[in-house]
Structures are given as C-alpha cells and as structure tokens.
Amino acid sequence: MPAQNRARNGRDEPRDMEKNFYLTKSGFKKIRQEYEELKQIKLAKTRGEAPAVLHSEEVNPEFIALQEDLGLLDIKLVEMENIIKNARLIKVPPKAGRDQVSVGATVLVDINGRNQELTLVGTLEADPEKGRISNESPVGRVLLGKRAGEFASLGENGKIIYKIKKISYNLS
C-alpha cells in the first residue's frame, strides 16, 4: 500500500479510515445512539449461552450463525467507531462566511427557470428526494464556494446551469 495510505501509527489502513464525516448535531446523535444499540446487541449475543461447537462430530449450524452475526456486528461497530472518531459537526460559519456556499448551507437555485432548494450535508445524511445533497456529490461540489448571483454548471459543456439565488444557514 502506498505511503500516503499509511496511518500515523505506520500500519496500512484503508483511505476511508482517515476520512472526515460531516454531520449535523442530530445526525451525530443518531449515529452515537445506533452505535450504543449495536454494542448492547453484541453484549446480549455474547452473554447468552453459546451453542456447542460440535454435535455428533459435525459443526453446529447455530454456532456458525452466531459467529457470522458477531463478525458482522464487529465490522459495523468498527465502521461506526471510525465515523464517530472522524466526525466533524456542521456549524454555521462566521457571519463573514455566510455569503458563500459551504457544508450546512441551504441554497435556493434556479435550474432552467425552476427554483429548487438544496441543503448541503455530509454523505451520511444525504437524501436527494428531500433536497439534502452530499457535499461530495457532483452538484454539491460545483455549488461549494459559490455566492448568491453566481452560476455553477454541471455536465459536459455545462449542460445544467445552477444560478445561486439565496444562501442561508438554518442548522438544527
């Protein structure tokens, strides 16, 4: 693995392990709650009576199922620990920076004469059907840094043009 993918401790880790996750306060709370619930589920599974490993010289299917469940729980817990460790709470920028689109902004855009309101959030809270788009999505990337009155284009030869009409910050 290339040196740029090495964590500070020198061990090879996937690049995602060092990625920042932008979350609203409520999104972070939801992740923490899910993490705690998964820890309780794991504890309950390991506290109960474990199925016997061998039964009539064959592997017990209940034991294999338990091992698979615990393995999947461990993977999910590690992922969630990484998210919690690398979470960056989305905050309203200082007054001087509120005229620019950044993560957490709600942007009113004109797309071919149609108004649409989009809120830029982190990838974990994105829900395009509700107008919550990821800062890493193509639309999110072209809007970042723009000001009201400016244009952002997307697609080959700028086929889709977004006119930024209004920027506001109403995080909850």
C-alpha positions as CSV (number, residue, x, y, z in Angstrom):
1,M,0.0,0.0,0.0
2,P,1.4,3.5,-0.8
3,A,2.9,5.5,2.0
4,Q,0.1,8.2,1.6
5,N,-2.4,5.5,2.8
6,R,-0.5,4.7,6.0
7,A,-2.0,5.9,9.2
8,R,0.1,7.9,11.7
9,N,0.9,4.7,13.5
10,G,2.6,3.3,10.4
11,R,0.0,0.5,9.8
12,D,-1.7,0.2,6.5
13,E,-5.3,1.2,6.7
14,P,-7.9,1.9,4.0
15,R,-8.0,5.6,3.0
16,D,-11.6,5.8,4.3
17,M,-10.4,5.3,7.8
18,E,-9.0,8.8,7.9
19,K,-11.9,10.5,6.0
20,N,-13.9,13.3,7.8
21,F,-17.6,12.7,8.1
22,Y,-19.6,15.9,8.2
23,L,-22.7,15.5,10.4
24,T,-25.4,17.8,11.8
25,K,-25.8,17.6,15.6
26,S,-28.9,15.5,15.2
27,G,-27.1,13.2,12.7
28,F,-24.2,12.7,15.1
29,K,-26.6,11.9,17.9
30,K,-28.3,9.3,15.7
31,I,-25.0,7.7,14.9
32,R,-23.9,7.6,18.5
33,Q,-27.3,6.1,19.5
34,E,-27.1,3.4,16.8
35,Y,-23.5,2.6,17.9
36,E,-24.6,2.1,21.5
37,E,-27.5,-0.1,20.5
38,L,-25.2,-2.3,18.4
39,K,-22.8,-2.6,21.4
40,Q,-25.8,-3.7,23.5
41,I,-26.9,-6.3,20.9
42,K,-23.3,-7.7,20.7
43,L,-23.2,-7.9,24.5
44,A,-26.5,-9.7,24.6
45,K,-25.4,-12.2,22.0
46,T,-22.1,-12.9,23.8
47,R,-23.6,-13.1,27.2
48,G,-26.2,-15.8,26.4
49,E,-25.5,-19.4,26.1
50,A,-23.3,-20.1,23.1
51,P,-24.3,-23.1,21.0
52,A,-22.0,-26.1,21.4
53,V,-19.3,-26.2,18.7
54,L,-19.5,-29.9,18.0
55,H,-22.6,-32.0,17.8
56,S,-22.2,-35.6,16.5
57,E,-18.9,-34.7,15.0
58,E,-20.4,-32.1,12.8
59,V,-20.2,-28.3,13.2
60,N,-23.3,-26.9,14.8
61,P,-25.1,-24.5,12.4
62,E,-26.3,-22.4,15.3
63,F,-22.6,-21.8,16.3
64,I,-21.7,-20.8,12.8
65,A,-24.7,-18.4,12.6
66,L,-23.6,-16.8,15.9
67,Q,-20.0,-16.4,14.6
68,E,-21.3,-14.8,11.4
69,D,-23.6,-12.5,13.4
70,L,-20.8,-11.4,15.7
71,G,-18.5,-10.9,12.7
72,L,-21.0,-8.6,11.0
73,L,-21.6,-6.7,14.2
74,D,-17.9,-6.2,14.7
75,I,-17.5,-4.9,11.2
76,K,-20.4,-2.4,11.7
77,L,-19.0,-1.4,15.1
78,V,-15.6,-0.6,13.7
79,E,-17.2,1.4,10.8
80,M,-19.2,3.4,13.3
81,E,-16.3,3.9,15.6
82,N,-14.4,5.4,12.7
83,I,-17.3,7.7,11.8
84,I,-17.6,8.9,15.4
85,K,-13.8,9.4,15.6
86,N,-13.7,11.3,12.4
87,A,-17.0,13.2,12.7
88,R,-16.9,16.9,12.1
89,L,-20.0,18.7,13.3
90,I,-21.5,21.0,10.7
91,K,-21.7,24.5,12.1
92,V,-22.9,27.8,10.9
93,P,-19.9,29.7,9.5
94,P,-18.9,33.1,11.0
95,K,-21.0,36.0,9.7
96,A,-18.3,37.0,7.1
97,G,-18.5,33.5,5.5
98,R,-22.3,33.1,5.3
99,D,-22.4,34.6,1.8
100,Q,-20.6,31.6,0.4
101,V,-22.0,28.0,0.0
102,S,-20.4,25.6,2.4
103,V,-21.5,22.4,4.1
104,G,-24.6,23.2,6.1
105,A,-25.9,25.8,3.6
106,T,-29.4,25.8,2.3
107,V,-29.2,27.1,-1.3
108,L,-32.1,28.4,-3.4
109,V,-31.1,27.7,-7.0
110,D,-32.7,28.4,-10.4
111,I,-32.3,25.5,-12.8
112,N,-33.7,26.3,-16.2
113,G,-36.3,28.7,-14.8
114,R,-37.3,26.3,-12.0
115,N,-36.5,27.1,-8.3
116,Q,-35.2,24.3,-6.1
117,E,-33.9,24.4,-2.5
118,L,-30.9,22.2,-1.7
119,T,-29.2,21.7,1.6
120,L,-25.6,20.6,1.6
121,V,-24.9,17.9,4.1
122,G,-22.3,15.2,4.6
123,T,-22.6,11.9,2.7
124,L,-24.1,10.0,5.6
125,E,-27.1,12.4,5.9
126,A,-27.7,12.9,2.2
127,D,-31.3,12.3,0.9
128,P,-31.7,13.8,-2.6
129,E,-35.5,13.2,-2.5
130,K,-35.7,15.6,0.5
131,G,-33.3,18.1,-1.1
132,R,-30.4,17.1,1.1
133,I,-27.4,16.6,-1.1
134,S,-23.9,15.5,-0.2
135,N,-21.0,17.9,-0.3
136,E,-19.2,15.2,-2.3
137,S,-21.9,14.8,-4.9
138,P,-21.3,16.4,-8.4
139,V,-23.9,19.1,-7.6
140,G,-22.6,19.6,-4.1
141,R,-19.0,20.0,-5.4
142,V,-20.0,22.6,-8.0
143,L,-22.0,24.7,-5.5
144,L,-19.3,24.8,-2.8
145,G,-17.7,28.2,-2.6
146,K,-20.3,30.0,-4.8
147,R,-22.1,33.2,-3.8
148,A,-25.6,34.4,-4.5
149,G,-25.8,35.7,-8.1
150,E,-23.1,33.3,-9.3
151,F,-23.6,30.4,-11.6
152,A,-22.4,26.8,-11.3
153,S,-22.5,24.4,-14.2
154,L,-22.6,20.6,-14.3
155,G,-22.1,18.1,-17.1
156,E,-20.3,18.1,-20.4
157,N,-20.2,21.7,-21.8
158,G,-22.1,22.9,-18.7
159,K,-25.4,21.3,-19.8
160,I,-27.1,22.0,-16.4
161,I,-26.6,25.6,-15.1
162,Y,-27.5,26.4,-11.4
163,K,-28.0,30.1,-10.6
164,I,-27.5,30.7,-6.9
165,K,-30.3,32.9,-5.8
166,K,-30.1,32.7,-2.0
167,I,-27.9,31.2,0.7
168,S,-29.0,30.6,4.2
169,Y,-27.8,28.6,7.3
170,N,-30.6,27.1,9.5
171,L,-28.9,24.0,11.1
172,S,-30.9,22.0,13.6
